[in-house]
Amino acid sequence: MGKQSRARPGENVQATPAPPAAAAISSQYHLLDMGREQYGDCILCQFGDKTVLIDGGHPSDFKGQKDYDSIPAQLAAILGKPAPFDLTLLVVTHAHNDHIGCLPQMIEAGLLRPQFALVADPDLGFPAGARDALSDAAPQNEAALQRAIAGLAEEDHSFLPDPELDAFLDAVAKLGARYRAMLDRLAAAGTKVFKWGTSPIEELMPFYAALIDTGFNVIGPSPSHLKLCRDQIVAYPSRARDALRDLMVQSLTGRSDSIFSASALYRAIVGQTAAIDVLSDQK
């Protein structure tokens, strides 16, 4: 069985590869179709009777995109059975909308039943206040500002038309809460959940035992790297928020009733158009 090295805080954490299996094991890797929507990953790995699902595409992949099958439909075709799907391991590589994707919806609907889950820690990917949406009672401009800020943690989506961009920004602003709820549901259903970077390393050993013949291994990132990323997730939105508020004040000169859309604020901060012009066009 592979062994996990014990590292002091801040050291790189790497696992020792498992020894070769006594007999060759049949392995298949399925890259699921992500449709026309940009970005996204969802990979199903089969090692004999062991099944590993890595990431969950886009939220839209729960129902499927036009002319493209949903992730549940693709999994049913690959596995040769309808949901629920029993998994040895569910992996969430990082806290992006196009990787967490439709996993929260699938788990809420009872479509996935993983024995183990190796996941990005939500407290590192969604530090308190850095990416979460404001309450529904928040002033409209403040809520739009927070949605725009949440979008900055994702890949550039400024190519989307305004209605689609606003929907995307609304989704990513709620992603942290949806992801935390997903992990709570998994734990309540009996899945052993390991949060990489914060869970005790010793708790990873049953994962190796369950996947002993697959070559399963974890090579990083290190806890110090994850904490550095968390600090940047906190710092950059704070700077962007201050910059956008300054732009909003400038655009409000001579009037006080302007309502800003999340898409306009987002475009301003990513520099796709002249910031003052974009904001001044808001009525």
PyRosetta script that sets phi, psi and omega in degrees:
from pyrosetta import init, pose_from_sequence

init()
pose = pose_from_sequence("MGKQSRARPGENVQATPAPPAAAAISSQYHLLDMGREQYGDCILCQFGDKTVLIDGGHPSDFKGQKDYDSIPAQLAAILGKPAPFDLTLLVVTHAHNDHIGCLPQMIEAGLLRPQFALVADPDLGFPAGARDALSDAAPQNEAALQRAIAGLAEEDHSFLPDPELDAFLDAVAKLGARYRAMLDRLAAAGTKVFKWGTSPIEELMPFYAALIDTGFNVIGPSPSHLKLCRDQIVAYPSRARDALRDLMVQSLTGRSDSIFSASALYRAIVGQTAAIDVLSDQK")
pose.set_psi(1, 140.9)
pose.set_omega(1, 177.5)
pose.set_phi(2, -62.3)
pose.set_psi(2, 146.1)
pose.set_omega(2, 179.9)
pose.set_phi(3, -113.6)
pose.set_psi(3, 143.8)
pose.set_omega(3, -179.5)
pose.set_phi(4, -98.4)
pose.set_psi(4, 126.1)
pose.set_omega(4, 177.0)
pose.set_phi(5, -70.3)
pose.set_psi(5, 148.3)
pose.set_omega(5, 177.3)
pose.set_phi(6, -97.5)
pose.set_psi(6, 118.3)
pose.set_omega(6, -176.9)
pose.set_phi(7, -112.9)
pose.set_psi(7, 146.1)
pose.set_omega(7, 173.3)
pose.set_phi(8, -73.2)
pose.set_psi(8, 157.3)
pose.set_omega(8, 179.4)
pose.set_phi(9, -52.2)
pose.set_psi(9, 131.8)
pose.set_omega(9, 178.9)
pose.set_phi(10, 94.5)
pose.set_psi(10, -17.0)
pose.set_omega(10, 178.1)
pose.set_phi(11, -80.1)
pose.set_psi(11, 156.4)
pose.set_omega(11, 174.6)
pose.set_phi(12, -66.4)
pose.set_psi(12, 139.5)
pose.set_omega(12, -178.9)
pose.set_phi(13, -112.1)
pose.set_psi(13, 117.9)
pose.set_omega(13, 178.0)
pose.set_phi(14, -132.8)
pose.set_psi(14, 147.0)
pose.set_omega(14, 179.2)
pose.set_phi(15, -98.3)
pose.set_psi(15, 146.4)
pose.set_omega(15, 175.1)
pose.set_phi(16, -78.4)
pose.set_psi(16, 126.8)
pose.set_omega(16, -177.6)
pose.set_phi(17, -56.4)
pose.set_psi(17, 144.0)
pose.set_omega(17, 176.6)
pose.set_phi(18, -67.6)
pose.set_psi(18, 147.7)
pose.set_omega(18, 177.9)
pose.set_phi(19, -66.9)
pose.set_psi(19, 156.0)
pose.set_omega(19, 179.5)
pose.set_phi(20, -58.8)
pose.set_psi(20, 144.7)
pose.set_omega(20, 177.5)
pose.set_phi(21, -68.8)
pose.set_psi(21, 155.3)
pose.set_omega(21, -179.1)
pose.set_phi(22, -64.6)
pose.set_psi(22, -34.5)
pose.set_omega(22, 179.7)
pose.set_phi(23, -128.6)
pose.set_psi(23, 149.8)
pose.set_omega(23, 179.8)
pose.set_phi(24, -61.3)
pose.set_psi(24, 141.5)
pose.set_omega(24, 179.7)
pose.set_phi(25, -114.9)
pose.set_psi(25, 138.0)
pose.set_omega(25, -179.2)
pose.set_phi(26, -71.0)
pose.set_psi(26, 127.3)
pose.set_omega(26, -178.3)
pose.set_phi(27, -125.2)
pose.set_psi(27, 136.5)
pose.set_omega(27, 175.8)
pose.set_phi(28, -135.4)
pose.set_psi(28, 143.2)
pose.set_omega(28, -178.6)
pose.set_phi(29, -128.0)
pose.set_psi(29, 125.3)
pose.set_omega(29, -176.3)
pose.set_phi(30, -118.9)
pose.set_psi(30, 115.5)
pose.set_omega(30, 175.4)
pose.set_phi(31, -91.3)
pose.set_psi(31, 107.1)
pose.set_omega(31, -174.9)
pose.set_phi(32, -70.6)
pose.set_psi(32, 149.9)
pose.set_omega(32, -177.6)
pose.set_phi(33, -74.2)
pose.set_psi(33, 125.0)
pose.set_omega(33, -179.2)
pose.set_phi(34, -95.1)
pose.set_psi(34, 7.7)
pose.set_omega(34, 175.9)
pose.set_phi(35, 68.5)
pose.set_psi(35, -153.9)
pose.set_omega(35, -177.2)
pose.set_phi(36, -88.5)
pose.set_psi(36, -12.8)
pose.set_omega(36, -178.1)
pose.set_phi(37, -71.7)
pose.set_psi(37, 133.4)
pose.set_omega(37, -173.3)
pose.set_phi(38, -70.0)
pose.set_psi(38, 151.1)
pose.set_omega(38, 179.5)
pose.set_phi(39, 70.2)
pose.set_psi(39, -172.6)
pose.set_omega(39, 174.9)
pose.set_phi(40, 100.1)
pose.set_psi(40, 144.9)
pose.set_omega(40, 176.0)
pose.set_phi(41, -144.8)
pose.set_psi(41, 144.4)
pose.set_omega(41, 169.8)
pose.set_phi(42, -156.6)
pose.set_psi(42, 117.9)
pose.set_omega(42, -173.9)
pose.set_phi(43, -127.9)
pose.set_psi(43, 129.2)
pose.set_omega(43, 175.7)
pose.set_phi(44, -107.9)
pose.set_psi(44, 124.4)
pose.set_omega(44, 179.4)
pose.set_phi(45, -113.6)
pose.set_psi(45, 132.8)
pose.set_omega(45, 177.8)
pose.set_phi(46, -120.5)
pose.set_psi(46, 123.1)
pose.set_omega(46, 178.2)
pose.set_phi(47, -121.7)
pose.set_psi(47, 89.7)
pose.set_omega(47, -173.3)
pose.set_phi(48, 62.0)
pose.set_psi(48, -120.3)
pose.set_omega(48, 179.4)
pose.set_phi(49, -95.3)
pose.set_psi(49, 9.2)
pose.set_omega(49, 177.5)
pose.set_phi(50, -97.6)
pose.set_psi(50, 135.4)
pose.set_omega(50, -177.0)
pose.set_phi(51, -127.4)
pose.set_psi(51, 130.3)
pose.set_omega(51, -179.3)
pose.set_phi(52, -125.4)
pose.set_psi(52, 126.4)
pose.set_omega(52, 175.9)
pose.set_phi(53, -109.6)
pose.set_psi(53, 125.3)
pose.set_omega(53, -178.5)
pose.set_phi(54, -111.7)
pose.set_psi(54, 112.6)
pose.set_omega(54, 176.4)
pose.set_phi(55, 67.9)
pose.set_psi(55, 173.3)
pose.set_omega(55, -171.0)
pose.set_phi(56, -138.7)
pose.set_psi(56, 31.0)
pose.set_omega(56, 174.2)
pose.set_phi(57, 60.4)
pose.set_psi(57, -141.7)
pose.set_omega(57, 180.0)
pose.set_phi(58, -101.1)
pose.set_psi(58, 157.3)
pose.set_omega(58, 172.6)
pose.set_phi(59, -54.8)
pose.set_psi(59, -36.0)
pose.set_omega(59, -178.9)
pose.set_phi(60, -65.7)
pose.set_psi(60, -17.3)
pose.set_omega(60, -178.5)
pose.set_phi(61, -75.5)
pose.set_psi(61, -5.8)
pose.set_omega(61, 175.6)
pose.set_phi(62, -66.0)
pose.set_psi(62, -42.3)
pose.set_omega(62, 178.0)
pose.set_phi(63, -98.9)
pose.set_psi(63, -16.8)
pose.set_omega(63, -178.0)
pose.set_phi(64, 97.3)
pose.set_psi(64, 150.5)
pose.set_omega(64, 176.3)
pose.set_phi(65, -96.3)
pose.set_psi(65, 165.4)
pose.set_omega(65, -179.4)
pose.set_phi(66, -55.9)
pose.set_psi(66, 123.5)
pose.set_omega(66, 179.0)
pose.set_phi(67, 72.8)
pose.set_psi(67, 9.1)
pose.set_omega(67, 179.1)
pose.set_phi(68, -132.2)
pose.set_psi(68, 135.6)
pose.set_omega(68, -178.9)
pose.set_phi(69, -68.4)
pose.set_psi(69, 151.5)
pose.set_omega(69, 175.4)
pose.set_phi(70, -68.3)
pose.set_psi(70, 162.7)
pose.set_omega(70, 174.3)
pose.set_phi(71, -62.1)
pose.set_psi(71, -44.8)
pose.set_omega(71, 176.2)
pose.set_phi(72, -56.3)
pose.set_psi(72, -40.1)
pose.set_omega(72, 179.4)
pose.set_phi(73, -67.3)
pose.set_psi(73, -39.4)
pose.set_omega(73, 178.9)
pose.set_phi(74, -66.6)
pose.set_psi(74, -40.5)
pose.set_omega(74, 177.9)
pose.set_phi(75, -64.0)
pose.set_psi(75, -40.8)
pose.set_omega(75, 178.7)
pose.set_phi(76, -61.6)
pose.set_psi(76, -39.4)
pose.set_omega(76, 179.9)
pose.set_phi(77, -67.7)
pose.set_psi(77, -40.5)
pose.set_omega(77, -178.7)
pose.set_phi(78, -70.1)
pose.set_psi(78, -45.5)
pose.set_omega(78, -175.0)
pose.set_phi(79, -83.2)
pose.set_psi(79, -13.3)
pose.set_omega(79, 177.0)
pose.set_phi(80, 72.1)
pose.set_psi(80, 26.9)
pose.set_omega(80, 179.2)
pose.set_phi(81, -157.3)
pose.set_psi(81, 154.8)
pose.set_omega(81, 177.3)
pose.set_phi(82, -77.9)
pose.set_psi(82, 166.9)
pose.set_omega(82, 175.3)
pose.set_phi(83, -63.8)
pose.set_psi(83, 154.9)
pose.set_omega(83, 8.6)
pose.set_phi(84, -79.8)
pose.set_psi(84, 151.6)
pose.set_omega(84, -177.8)
pose.set_phi(85, -104.0)
pose.set_psi(85, 122.1)
pose.set_omega(85, 177.5)
pose.set_phi(86, -85.6)
pose.set_psi(86, 126.3)
pose.set_omega(86, -179.2)
pose.set_phi(87, -118.8)
pose.set_psi(87, 143.7)
pose.set_omega(87, 170.0)
pose.set_phi(88, -72.3)
pose.set_psi(88, -42.5)
pose.set_omega(88, -175.9)
pose.set_phi(89, -145.7)
pose.set_psi(89, 135.7)
pose.set_omega(89, 169.7)
pose.set_phi(90, -110.7)
pose.set_psi(90, 130.0)
pose.set_omega(90, 179.3)
pose.set_phi(91, -117.4)
pose.set_psi(91, 131.6)
pose.set_omega(91, 169.4)
pose.set_phi(92, -115.6)
pose.set_psi(92, 110.4)
pose.set_omega(92, -171.0)
pose.set_phi(93, -73.0)
pose.set_psi(93, -39.1)
pose.set_omega(93, 179.7)
pose.set_phi(94, -162.8)
pose.set_psi(94, 168.0)
pose.set_omega(94, -167.6)
pose.set_phi(95, -91.0)
pose.set_psi(95, 60.6)
pose.set_omega(95, 174.5)
pose.set_phi(96, -114.4)
pose.set_psi(96, 151.1)
pose.set_omega(96, -177.6)
pose.set_phi(97, -58.7)
pose.set_psi(97, -34.2)
pose.set_omega(97, -176.4)
pose.set_phi(98, -89.0)
pose.set_psi(98, 9.9)
pose.set_omega(98, 174.4)
pose.set_phi(99, -123.4)
pose.set_psi(99, -41.4)
pose.set_omega(99, 169.1)
pose.set_phi(100, -66.4)
pose.set_psi(100, -41.9)
pose.set_omega(100, 168.5)
pose.set_phi(101, 49.0)
pose.set_psi(101, -125.7)
pose.set_omega(101, -176.5)
pose.set_phi(102, -95.5)
pose.set_psi(102, 11.2)
pose.set_omega(102, 178.7)
pose.set_phi(103, -58.5)
pose.set_psi(103, -44.7)
pose.set_omega(103, 178.4)
pose.set_phi(104, -57.5)
pose.set_psi(104, -40.7)
pose.set_omega(104, 179.1)
pose.set_phi(105, -67.3)
pose.set_psi(105, -40.5)
pose.set_omega(105, -178.9)
pose.set_phi(106, -65.8)
pose.set_psi(106, -41.1)
pose.set_omega(106, -178.7)
pose.set_phi(107, -72.2)
pose.set_psi(107, -38.8)
pose.set_omega(107, 176.8)
pose.set_phi(108, -62.1)
pose.set_psi(108, -34.8)
pose.set_omega(108, 179.7)
pose.set_phi(109, -82.8)
pose.set_psi(109, -2.1)
pose.set_omega(109, 179.0)
pose.set_phi(110, 75.5)
pose.set_psi(110, 24.7)
pose.set_omega(110, -176.8)
pose.set_phi(111, -86.5)
pose.set_psi(111, -20.3)
pose.set_omega(111, -179.8)
pose.set_phi(112, -119.1)
pose.set_psi(112, 135.6)
pose.set_omega(112, 177.6)
pose.set_phi(113, -131.0)
pose.set_psi(113, 77.9)
pose.set_omega(113, -179.6)
pose.set_phi(114, -80.1)
pose.set_psi(114, 142.5)
pose.set_omega(114, 174.5)
pose.set_phi(115, -74.9)
pose.set_psi(115, -39.9)
pose.set_omega(115, 179.6)
pose.set_phi(116, -130.0)
pose.set_psi(116, 154.7)
pose.set_omega(116, 174.3)
pose.set_phi(117, -138.9)
pose.set_psi(117, 121.9)
pose.set_omega(117, 175.7)
pose.set_phi(118, -107.1)
pose.set_psi(118, 111.1)
pose.set_omega(118, -165.5)
pose.set_phi(119, -133.4)
pose.set_psi(119, 158.0)
pose.set_omega(119, 169.2)
pose.set_phi(120, -67.7)
pose.set_psi(120, 134.3)
pose.set_omega(120, 179.9)
pose.set_phi(121, -70.7)
pose.set_psi(121, 124.6)
pose.set_omega(121, -178.5)
pose.set_phi(122, -63.1)
pose.set_psi(122, -27.6)
pose.set_omega(122, 179.8)
pose.set_phi(123, -71.9)
pose.set_psi(123, -19.5)
pose.set_omega(123, 174.9)
pose.set_phi(124, -91.5)
pose.set_psi(124, -37.0)
pose.set_omega(124, -179.8)
pose.set_phi(125, -83.2)
pose.set_psi(125, -26.8)
pose.set_omega(125, -179.5)
pose.set_phi(126, -131.7)
pose.set_psi(126, 67.8)
pose.set_omega(126, 179.5)
pose.set_phi(127, -56.4)
pose.set_psi(127, 146.7)
pose.set_omega(127, -175.3)
pose.set_phi(128, -52.1)
pose.set_psi(128, 124.8)
pose.set_omega(128, 175.0)
pose.set_phi(129, 81.6)
pose.set_psi(129, -10.9)
pose.set_omega(129, -174.9)
pose.set_phi(130, -81.0)
pose.set_psi(130, -35.4)
pose.set_omega(130, -174.6)
pose.set_phi(131, -131.7)
pose.set_psi(131, -7.9)
pose.set_omega(131, -174.6)
pose.set_phi(132, -77.0)
pose.set_psi(132, 148.7)
pose.set_omega(132, 179.2)
pose.set_phi(133, -70.1)
pose.set_psi(133, 150.7)
pose.set_omega(133, 172.6)
pose.set_phi(134, -72.7)
pose.set_psi(134, 165.8)
pose.set_omega(134, 177.0)
pose.set_phi(135, -66.1)
pose.set_psi(135, 160.5)
pose.set_omega(135, -179.7)
pose.set_phi(136, -62.0)
pose.set_psi(136, -20.3)
pose.set_omega(136, -178.8)
pose.set_phi(137, -84.2)
pose.set_psi(137, -2.9)
pose.set_omega(137, -178.3)
pose.set_phi(138, -66.6)
pose.set_psi(138, 148.9)
pose.set_omega(138, 175.4)
pose.set_phi(139, -54.5)
pose.set_psi(139, 147.6)
pose.set_omega(139, -171.6)
pose.set_phi(140, -59.4)
pose.set_psi(140, -44.7)
pose.set_omega(140, -179.2)
pose.set_phi(141, -66.5)
pose.set_psi(141, -36.7)
pose.set_omega(141, 178.2)
pose.set_phi(142, -67.2)
pose.set_psi(142, -39.2)
pose.set_omega(142, 178.2)
pose.set_phi(143, -65.1)
pose.set_psi(143, -41.7)
pose.set_omega(143, 177.5)
pose.set_phi(144, -63.3)
pose.set_psi(144, -40.3)
pose.set_omega(144, 178.2)
pose.set_phi(145, -61.5)
pose.set_psi(145, -43.8)
pose.set_omega(145, -178.4)
pose.set_phi(146, -66.8)
pose.set_psi(146, -37.8)
pose.set_omega(146, 177.9)
pose.set_phi(147, -65.2)
pose.set_psi(147, -40.9)
pose.set_omega(147, 178.0)
pose.set_phi(148, -62.3)
pose.set_psi(148, -42.5)
pose.set_omega(148, 179.4)
pose.set_phi(149, -62.9)
pose.set_psi(149, -41.8)
pose.set_omega(149, 179.9)
pose.set_phi(150, -59.6)
pose.set_psi(150, -36.2)
pose.set_omega(150, -179.1)
pose.set_phi(151, -65.9)
pose.set_psi(151, -22.0)
pose.set_omega(151, -177.7)
pose.set_phi(152, -70.2)
pose.set_psi(152, -17.4)
pose.set_omega(152, 178.5)
pose.set_phi(153, -81.0)
pose.set_psi(153, -6.9)
pose.set_omega(153, -178.4)
pose.set_phi(154, -105.7)
pose.set_psi(154, 175.2)
pose.set_omega(154, 172.4)
pose.set_phi(155, -62.3)
pose.set_psi(155, 159.0)
pose.set_omega(155, -178.7)
pose.set_phi(156, -62.2)
pose.set_psi(156, 120.4)
pose.set_omega(156, 176.9)
pose.set_phi(157, -116.2)
pose.set_psi(157, 21.6)
pose.set_omega(157, -177.3)
pose.set_phi(158, -69.3)
pose.set_psi(158, -9.3)
pose.set_omega(158, 176.7)
pose.set_phi(159, -73.4)
pose.set_psi(159, -14.7)
pose.set_omega(159, -178.9)
pose.set_phi(160, -73.5)
pose.set_psi(160, 146.6)
pose.set_omega(160, 171.1)
pose.set_phi(161, -65.1)
pose.set_psi(161, 158.3)
pose.set_omega(161, -171.8)
pose.set_phi(162, -51.8)
pose.set_psi(162, -47.6)
pose.set_omega(162, -178.4)
pose.set_phi(163, -60.7)
pose.set_psi(163, -41.4)
pose.set_omega(163, 179.1)
pose.set_phi(164, -70.4)
pose.set_psi(164, -36.9)
pose.set_omega(164, 178.7)
pose.set_phi(165, -66.7)
pose.set_psi(165, -42.0)
pose.set_omega(165, 177.3)
pose.set_phi(166, -61.2)
pose.set_psi(166, -40.0)
pose.set_omega(166, 178.5)
pose.set_phi(167, -66.0)
pose.set_psi(167, -40.3)
pose.set_omega(167, 177.4)
pose.set_phi(168, -62.5)
pose.set_psi(168, -45.6)
pose.set_omega(168, -178.8)
pose.set_phi(169, -65.0)
pose.set_psi(169, -36.2)
pose.set_omega(169, 176.3)
pose.set_phi(170, -64.6)
pose.set_psi(170, -40.2)
pose.set_omega(170, -178.7)
pose.set_phi(171, -66.9)
pose.set_psi(171, -44.2)
pose.set_omega(171, -176.6)
pose.set_phi(172, -71.9)
pose.set_psi(172, -27.0)
pose.set_omega(172, 177.3)
pose.set_phi(173, -68.6)
pose.set_psi(173, -23.3)
pose.set_omega(173, 179.9)
pose.set_phi(174, -101.1)
pose.set_psi(174, -0.9)
pose.set_omega(174, -171.9)
pose.set_phi(175, -64.4)
pose.set_psi(175, -40.8)
pose.set_omega(175, -178.9)
pose.set_phi(176, -59.1)
pose.set_psi(176, -45.3)
pose.set_omega(176, 179.7)
pose.set_phi(177, -65.2)
pose.set_psi(177, -40.7)
pose.set_omega(177, 179.3)
pose.set_phi(178, -65.4)
pose.set_psi(178, -38.6)
pose.set_omega(178, -179.3)
pose.set_phi(179, -68.3)
pose.set_psi(179, -43.3)
pose.set_omega(179, 177.9)
pose.set_phi(180, -62.1)
pose.set_psi(180, -41.8)
pose.set_omega(180, 178.0)
pose.set_phi(181, -62.7)
pose.set_psi(181, -37.7)
pose.set_omega(181, 178.2)
pose.set_phi(182, -61.6)
pose.set_psi(182, -46.0)
pose.set_omega(182, -179.8)
pose.set_phi(183, -64.8)
pose.set_psi(183, -37.2)
pose.set_omega(183, 176.7)
pose.set_phi(184, -63.4)
pose.set_psi(184, -40.8)
pose.set_omega(184, 179.5)
pose.set_phi(185, -65.2)
pose.set_psi(185, -41.8)
pose.set_omega(185, 178.8)
pose.set_phi(186, -60.2)
pose.set_psi(186, -48.4)
pose.set_omega(186, -179.2)
pose.set_phi(187, -62.1)
pose.set_psi(187, -41.3)
pose.set_omega(187, -179.6)
pose.set_phi(188, -65.0)
pose.set_psi(188, -28.7)
pose.set_omega(188, -179.8)
pose.set_phi(189, -85.6)
pose.set_psi(189, -1.8)
pose.set_omega(189, 176.3)
pose.set_phi(190, 102.7)
pose.set_psi(190, 1.3)
pose.set_omega(190, 176.3)
pose.set_phi(191, -69.8)
pose.set_psi(191, 136.1)
pose.set_omega(191, 173.9)
pose.set_phi(192, -82.0)
pose.set_psi(192, 111.9)
pose.set_omega(192, -174.6)
pose.set_phi(193, -102.7)
pose.set_psi(193, 124.5)
pose.set_omega(193, 176.8)
pose.set_phi(194, -114.6)
pose.set_psi(194, 119.7)
pose.set_omega(194, 179.2)
pose.set_phi(195, -94.8)
pose.set_psi(195, 108.1)
pose.set_omega(195, -174.1)
pose.set_phi(196, -64.5)
pose.set_psi(196, 129.9)
pose.set_omega(196, 178.9)
pose.set_phi(197, 102.8)
pose.set_psi(197, -20.1)
pose.set_omega(197, -178.7)
pose.set_phi(198, -131.3)
pose.set_psi(198, -32.6)
pose.set_omega(198, 178.3)
pose.set_phi(199, -67.8)
pose.set_psi(199, 145.6)
pose.set_omega(199, 177.8)
pose.set_phi(200, -58.3)
pose.set_psi(200, 134.4)
pose.set_omega(200, -176.6)
pose.set_phi(201, -56.3)
pose.set_psi(201, -34.5)
pose.set_omega(201, -178.3)
pose.set_phi(202, -58.8)
pose.set_psi(202, -27.8)
pose.set_omega(202, -178.3)
pose.set_phi(203, -71.0)
pose.set_psi(203, -10.6)
pose.set_omega(203, 179.7)
pose.set_phi(204, -82.2)
pose.set_psi(204, -15.1)
pose.set_omega(204, -174.6)
pose.set_phi(205, -59.7)
pose.set_psi(205, -40.1)
pose.set_omega(205, 177.5)
pose.set_phi(206, -62.2)
pose.set_psi(206, -27.0)
pose.set_omega(206, 176.8)
pose.set_phi(207, -63.6)
pose.set_psi(207, -45.1)
pose.set_omega(207, 178.4)
pose.set_phi(208, -63.3)
pose.set_psi(208, -39.9)
pose.set_omega(208, 179.8)
pose.set_phi(209, -62.3)
pose.set_psi(209, -40.1)
pose.set_omega(209, -178.6)
pose.set_phi(210, -70.5)
pose.set_psi(210, -25.8)
pose.set_omega(210, -175.4)
pose.set_phi(211, -116.9)
pose.set_psi(211, 31.1)
pose.set_omega(211, -170.8)
pose.set_phi(212, -57.9)
pose.set_psi(212, -32.6)
pose.set_omega(212, -175.6)
pose.set_phi(213, -94.1)
pose.set_psi(213, 6.8)
pose.set_omega(213, -171.5)
pose.set_phi(214, -102.6)
pose.set_psi(214, -12.0)
pose.set_omega(214, -173.4)
pose.set_phi(215, 80.6)
pose.set_psi(215, 14.6)
pose.set_omega(215, -179.9)
pose.set_phi(216, -55.1)
pose.set_psi(216, 135.1)
pose.set_omega(216, -179.4)
pose.set_phi(217, -156.2)
pose.set_psi(217, 152.9)
pose.set_omega(217, 174.9)
pose.set_phi(218, -121.8)
pose.set_psi(218, 125.8)
pose.set_omega(218, -175.1)
pose.set_phi(219, -115.1)
pose.set_psi(219, 4.2)
pose.set_omega(219, 178.3)
pose.set_phi(220, 145.3)
pose.set_psi(220, -173.9)
pose.set_omega(220, 5.7)
pose.set_phi(221, -76.7)
pose.set_psi(221, 168.8)
pose.set_omega(221, -178.4)
pose.set_phi(222, -77.2)
pose.set_psi(222, 157.4)
pose.set_omega(222, 175.7)
pose.set_phi(223, -57.0)
pose.set_psi(223, -38.1)
pose.set_omega(223, 180.0)
pose.set_phi(224, -66.1)
pose.set_psi(224, -36.4)
pose.set_omega(224, 176.8)
pose.set_phi(225, -64.9)
pose.set_psi(225, -44.6)
pose.set_omega(225, -179.9)
pose.set_phi(226, -61.8)
pose.set_psi(226, -40.3)
pose.set_omega(226, -179.9)
pose.set_phi(227, -69.6)
pose.set_psi(227, -34.2)
pose.set_omega(227, 175.2)
pose.set_phi(228, -63.9)
pose.set_psi(228, -43.3)
pose.set_omega(228, 177.3)
pose.set_phi(229, -62.3)
pose.set_psi(229, -42.9)
pose.set_omega(229, 178.5)
pose.set_phi(230, -58.6)
pose.set_psi(230, -43.0)
pose.set_omega(230, -179.1)
pose.set_phi(231, -63.1)
pose.set_psi(231, -36.5)
pose.set_omega(231, 177.6)
pose.set_phi(232, -71.2)
pose.set_psi(232, -35.6)
pose.set_omega(232, 176.5)
pose.set_phi(233, -62.1)
pose.set_psi(233, -32.7)
pose.set_omega(233, 177.4)
pose.set_phi(234, -77.4)
pose.set_psi(234, -44.4)
pose.set_omega(234, -171.2)
pose.set_phi(235, -73.2)
pose.set_psi(235, -44.2)
pose.set_omega(235, -174.3)
pose.set_phi(236, -65.5)
pose.set_psi(236, -46.8)
pose.set_omega(236, 176.9)
pose.set_phi(237, -59.1)
pose.set_psi(237, -33.5)
pose.set_omega(237, 178.8)
pose.set_phi(238, -64.2)
pose.set_psi(238, -43.1)
pose.set_omega(238, 177.7)
pose.set_phi(239, -67.1)
pose.set_psi(239, -41.8)
pose.set_omega(239, -180.0)
pose.set_phi(240, -64.2)
pose.set_psi(240, -39.0)
pose.set_omega(240, 179.5)
pose.set_phi(241, -62.1)
pose.set_psi(241, -43.3)
pose.set_omega(241, 179.2)
pose.set_phi(242, -64.3)
pose.set_psi(242, -41.8)
pose.set_omega(242, -179.6)
pose.set_phi(243, -64.7)
pose.set_psi(243, -42.4)
pose.set_omega(243, -179.7)
pose.set_phi(244, -67.3)
pose.set_psi(244, -38.1)
pose.set_omega(244, 178.5)
pose.set_phi(245, -64.1)
pose.set_psi(245, -37.7)
pose.set_omega(245, 176.2)
pose.set_phi(246, -62.6)
pose.set_psi(246, -42.6)
pose.set_omega(246, 178.9)
pose.set_phi(247, -65.2)
pose.set_psi(247, -38.4)
pose.set_omega(247, 179.1)
pose.set_phi(248, -64.4)
pose.set_psi(248, -41.2)
pose.set_omega(248, 178.1)
pose.set_phi(249, -62.2)
pose.set_psi(249, -43.5)
pose.set_omega(249, 179.3)
pose.set_phi(250, -62.2)
pose.set_psi(250, -40.3)
pose.set_omega(250, -176.9)
pose.set_phi(251, -74.1)
pose.set_psi(251, -16.4)
pose.set_omega(251, -178.9)
pose.set_phi(252, -90.7)
pose.set_psi(252, 3.7)
pose.set_omega(252, -179.3)
pose.set_phi(253, -56.6)
pose.set_psi(253, 122.2)
pose.set_omega(253, 178.2)
pose.set_phi(254, 88.5)
pose.set_psi(254, -2.8)
pose.set_omega(254, 177.3)
pose.set_phi(255, -155.0)
pose.set_psi(255, 159.1)
pose.set_omega(255, -174.8)
pose.set_phi(256, -133.6)
pose.set_psi(256, 8.0)
pose.set_omega(256, -173.4)
pose.set_phi(257, -111.3)
pose.set_psi(257, 15.0)
pose.set_omega(257, -177.6)
pose.set_phi(258, -71.5)
pose.set_psi(258, 141.6)
pose.set_omega(258, 174.5)
pose.set_phi(259, -113.6)
pose.set_psi(259, 126.6)
pose.set_omega(259, -177.1)
pose.set_phi(260, -101.5)
pose.set_psi(260, 138.1)
pose.set_omega(260, 175.6)
pose.set_phi(261, -87.6)
pose.set_psi(261, 152.9)
pose.set_omega(261, 177.2)
pose.set_phi(262, -61.6)
pose.set_psi(262, -37.0)
pose.set_omega(262, -178.4)
pose.set_phi(263, -65.7)
pose.set_psi(263, -40.0)
pose.set_omega(263, 179.3)
pose.set_phi(264, -66.1)
pose.set_psi(264, -42.1)
pose.set_omega(264, 178.0)
pose.set_phi(265, -63.9)
pose.set_psi(265, -40.6)
pose.set_omega(265, 179.8)
pose.set_phi(266, -64.1)
pose.set_psi(266, -46.8)
pose.set_omega(266, -179.5)
pose.set_phi(267, -62.0)
pose.set_psi(267, -36.5)
pose.set_omega(267, 179.9)
pose.set_phi(268, -62.8)
pose.set_psi(268, -43.9)
pose.set_omega(268, -174.8)
pose.set_phi(269, -77.0)
pose.set_psi(269, -28.2)
pose.set_omega(269, 177.1)
pose.set_phi(270, -86.2)
pose.set_psi(270, -3.1)
pose.set_omega(270, 171.4)
pose.set_phi(271, 75.9)
pose.set_psi(271, 24.4)
pose.set_omega(271, 179.9)
pose.set_phi(272, -75.2)
pose.set_psi(272, -24.3)
pose.set_omega(272, 177.2)
pose.set_phi(273, -141.4)
pose.set_psi(273, 166.8)
pose.set_omega(273, 178.8)
pose.set_phi(274, -61.1)
pose.set_psi(274, 121.2)
pose.set_omega(274, -170.4)
pose.set_phi(275, -58.4)
pose.set_psi(275, -48.8)
pose.set_omega(275, -176.1)
pose.set_phi(276, -65.2)
pose.set_psi(276, -39.6)
pose.set_omega(276, 179.3)
pose.set_phi(277, -62.2)
pose.set_psi(277, -44.0)
pose.set_omega(277, -178.6)
pose.set_phi(278, -62.6)
pose.set_psi(278, -47.7)
pose.set_omega(278, -176.6)
pose.set_phi(279, -69.1)
pose.set_psi(279, -36.1)
pose.set_omega(279, -178.7)
pose.set_phi(280, -67.8)
pose.set_psi(280, -22.0)
pose.set_omega(280, 179.2)
pose.set_phi(281, -76.7)
pose.set_psi(281, -12.3)
pose.set_omega(281, -178.0)
pose.set_phi(282, -73.8)
pose.set_psi(282, 137.0)
pose.set_omega(282, -179.5)
pose.set_phi(283, -115.0)
pose.dump_pdb("model.pdb")
